[in-house]
């Protein structure tokens, strides 16, 4: 089983890539989370114990119940480890690109419709407006 990104109705986002629920992948994720300080800050003791036991006991997660629990924790860790700039690109960059795209389309520039999904354009907008954005 693997974790895949999802956008829920309330706008919250899961992780952006497919993540295999195997011992090796979970071990690497745990190591990165410990290095970035998210392991202890963002997970409760019981959640850390669940991931540790999963790493020790299971080679590959096959149980749907365990996959649901582990994937939720993996998603939270991945969001917590995400850089602030990437988060701004994902949230504010998409909003700014959408506004500019709608304005350009209203002026008759039909190909501006593709700007909304152009990651490079979103990054350009965020980097050029970093001083104006709330970086929390």
Legacy VTK file of the C-alpha trace (Angstrom):
# vtk DataFile Version 3.0
C-alpha trace
ASCII
DATASET POLYDATA
POINTS 136 float
0.000 0.000 0.000
1.130 3.553 -0.504
0.075 7.029 0.500
-1.142 9.378 -2.236
-1.894 13.067 -1.994
-5.488 14.158 -1.594
-7.282 17.469 -1.266
-10.225 17.322 1.086
-13.365 19.454 0.986
-12.033 21.787 3.687
-8.985 22.602 1.569
-6.421 20.660 3.566
-3.840 18.846 1.496
-2.203 15.484 2.033
1.302 14.745 0.870
2.204 15.454 -2.710
3.790 12.192 -3.813
3.102 8.516 -3.625
4.799 7.117 -0.532
5.304 3.353 -0.169
4.465 2.003 3.270
7.527 -0.215 3.601
10.110 -0.586 6.334
12.803 1.177 4.324
10.651 4.147 3.335
9.287 4.600 6.861
12.817 4.395 8.303
14.032 7.129 5.947
11.010 9.288 6.778
11.641 8.829 10.497
15.300 9.798 10.100
14.410 12.971 8.154
11.692 13.882 10.667
14.086 13.472 13.607
16.716 15.615 11.838
14.197 18.370 11.111
12.757 18.225 14.634
9.239 17.226 13.528
9.310 13.733 15.019
8.936 14.855 18.623
7.253 18.212 18.007
4.423 17.105 15.708
3.720 13.520 16.799
2.371 12.378 20.140
4.126 9.605 22.029
1.586 6.956 21.018
1.866 7.949 17.360
5.663 7.701 17.491
5.340 4.287 19.140
2.960 3.091 16.414
5.391 4.132 13.676
8.364 2.638 15.517
6.575 -0.681 16.001
5.469 -0.696 12.374
9.081 -0.184 11.287
10.301 -2.981 13.574
7.613 -5.592 12.911
6.248 -5.086 9.392
8.284 -5.313 6.185
5.410 -3.987 4.051
2.060 -2.727 5.363
-0.708 -4.977 4.053
-3.466 -4.348 6.582
-5.946 -1.693 5.480
-6.514 -0.564 9.096
-2.806 -0.175 9.778
-2.319 1.562 6.418
-5.012 4.107 7.317
-3.355 4.883 10.639
0.189 5.020 9.277
-0.735 7.030 6.181
-2.340 9.725 8.327
0.833 10.039 10.381
3.043 9.997 7.278
0.957 12.759 5.726
1.245 14.907 8.846
5.010 14.406 8.968
5.442 15.274 5.302
3.425 18.469 5.672
5.402 19.387 8.812
8.714 18.835 6.998
7.641 20.899 3.982
9.651 24.102 3.562
7.950 27.463 4.026
8.715 28.548 0.476
7.206 25.364 -0.967
4.125 25.862 1.197
3.812 29.437 -0.069
4.161 28.254 -3.664
1.474 25.629 -3.117
-0.988 27.972 -1.382
-0.331 31.628 -2.214
1.304 31.001 -5.592
-1.754 29.149 -6.868
-4.035 31.953 -5.639
-1.924 34.669 -7.270
-1.608 32.705 -10.527
-5.376 32.204 -10.572
-6.018 35.953 -10.112
-3.580 36.935 -12.861
-4.915 34.235 -15.167
-8.499 35.427 -14.749
-7.458 39.032 -15.393
-5.527 38.107 -18.538
-8.415 35.952 -19.777
-10.845 38.823 -19.255
-8.561 40.933 -21.502
-8.871 38.267 -24.196
-5.630 36.307 -23.703
-6.989 32.741 -23.967
-3.740 30.863 -23.306
-3.552 32.437 -19.823
-5.800 29.580 -18.680
-2.701 27.349 -18.377
-0.996 29.746 -15.928
-3.045 28.392 -13.022
-1.240 25.024 -13.105
2.215 26.298 -14.145
4.462 25.581 -11.161
7.274 27.774 -12.498
4.907 30.727 -12.795
3.648 30.172 -9.243
7.231 30.061 -7.974
8.061 33.260 -9.883
5.090 35.064 -8.326
5.925 33.902 -4.795
9.623 34.779 -5.004
8.868 38.233 -6.431
6.299 38.932 -3.712
8.056 37.397 -0.690
8.186 40.754 1.084
4.432 41.184 0.803
3.447 37.659 1.879
2.909 36.353 5.401
5.660 33.731 5.761
4.293 32.065 8.931
LINES 1 137
136 0 1 2 3 4 5 6 7 8 9 10 11 12 13 14 15 16 17 18 19 20 21 22 23 24 25 26 27 28 29 30 31 32 33 34 35 36 37 38 39 40 41 42 43 44 45 46 47 48 49 50 51 52 53 54 55 56 57 58 59 60 61 62 63 64 65 66 67 68 69 70 71 72 73 74 75 76 77 78 79 80 81 82 83 84 85 86 87 88 89 90 91 92 93 94 95 96 97 98 99 100 101 102 103 104 105 106 107 108 109 110 111 112 113 114 115 116 117 118 119 120 121 122 123 124 125 126 127 128 129 130 131 132 133 134 135
